[in-house]
Amino acid sequence: MSTLNIHDAKTHFSRLVDRVGAGESVVIAKAGRPVAKLVPLSASDAPAKRIGFLAGAFAVPADFDTMGQAEIERQFGGA
C-alpha cells in the first residue's frame, strides 16, 4: 500500500484511480498525516441497480390522463 500527499493525489488522480481499480490500495496524507484510504470496490460493494425495481407492483389505468376530469371541470369551471 502506497502513501501520497494530497497534492500528488490531485495531480495524478486519473492514474491513481487506475491503480486502485487494478487492486492496489492507496493512503492519502495531509501534512504527512494519513487522512483517507482509497480501496478498490468489489462487486458486492457496488450500488445495486434500481431501474425496474417496482415492475409489476402496480398498474397505471388506461384512463390515467383523464381521471377526475369531470371533478376538475366542476371545480374550475372548465370548458
C-alpha positions as CSV (number, residue, x, y, z in Angstrom):
1,M,0.0,0.0,0.0
2,S,1.5,3.3,-1.0
3,T,1.0,6.8,0.6
4,L,0.6,10.0,-1.4
5,N,0.2,13.6,-0.3
6,I,-3.0,15.4,-1.3
7,H,-1.1,17.5,-4.0
8,D,0.2,14.4,-5.7
9,A,-3.2,12.7,-5.5
10,K,-4.9,15.7,-7.1
11,T,-2.2,16.0,-9.8
12,H,-2.3,12.3,-10.8
13,F,-5.9,11.4,-9.9
14,S,-6.6,9.5,-13.1
15,R,-3.6,7.3,-12.7
16,L,-4.3,6.9,-9.1
17,V,-7.8,5.6,-9.9
18,D,-6.4,3.2,-12.4
19,R,-4.0,1.8,-9.8
20,V,-6.8,1.4,-7.3
21,G,-9.0,-0.2,-10.0
22,A,-6.2,-2.7,-10.6
23,G,-6.4,-3.8,-6.9
24,E,-3.9,-1.5,-5.1
25,S,-4.9,0.4,-2.0
26,V,-3.6,3.9,-1.6
27,V,-3.4,6.2,1.5
28,I,-3.7,9.9,1.1
29,A,-2.0,12.1,3.6
30,K,-2.3,15.7,4.6
31,A,0.8,17.3,6.1
32,G,2.3,13.8,6.4
33,R,-0.7,12.5,8.4
34,P,-2.9,9.8,6.8
35,V,-6.5,11.1,6.3
36,A,-8.0,8.9,3.7
37,K,-7.7,5.5,2.1
38,L,-8.7,4.5,-1.4
39,V,-9.5,0.9,-1.9
40,P,-11.0,-1.0,-4.9
41,L,-14.7,-1.7,-4.9
42,S,-15.7,-5.3,-5.0
43,A,-18.8,-6.3,-7.0
44,S,-20.7,-6.7,-3.7
45,D,-19.8,-3.1,-2.7
46,A,-21.2,-1.6,-5.9
47,P,-24.6,0.1,-5.7
48,A,-27.5,-2.1,-6.7
49,K,-29.3,-1.2,-10.0
50,R,-32.7,0.2,-9.1
51,I,-34.2,0.6,-12.5
52,G,-37.4,-1.5,-12.7
53,F,-37.4,-2.5,-9.1
54,L,-41.2,-1.9,-8.9
55,A,-42.0,-3.7,-12.1
56,G,-45.3,-5.5,-11.7
57,A,-46.1,-3.9,-8.3
58,F,-48.9,-1.7,-9.7
59,A,-50.7,-0.9,-12.9
60,V,-51.4,2.5,-14.4
61,P,-55.0,2.7,-15.5
62,A,-55.7,3.3,-19.3
63,D,-57.6,6.5,-18.5
64,F,-54.9,7.9,-16.2
65,D,-54.6,11.2,-18.2
66,T,-58.4,11.9,-17.9
67,M,-59.0,10.6,-14.4
68,G,-61.0,13.1,-12.3
69,Q,-61.7,15.3,-15.4
70,A,-65.3,15.9,-14.5
71,E,-64.5,16.9,-11.0
72,I,-61.7,19.3,-12.2
73,E,-64.1,20.9,-14.7
74,R,-66.8,21.2,-11.9
75,Q,-64.3,22.9,-9.5
76,F,-62.6,25.2,-12.1
77,G,-65.5,25.8,-14.5
78,G,-63.7,24.1,-17.4
79,A,-64.8,24.2,-20.9
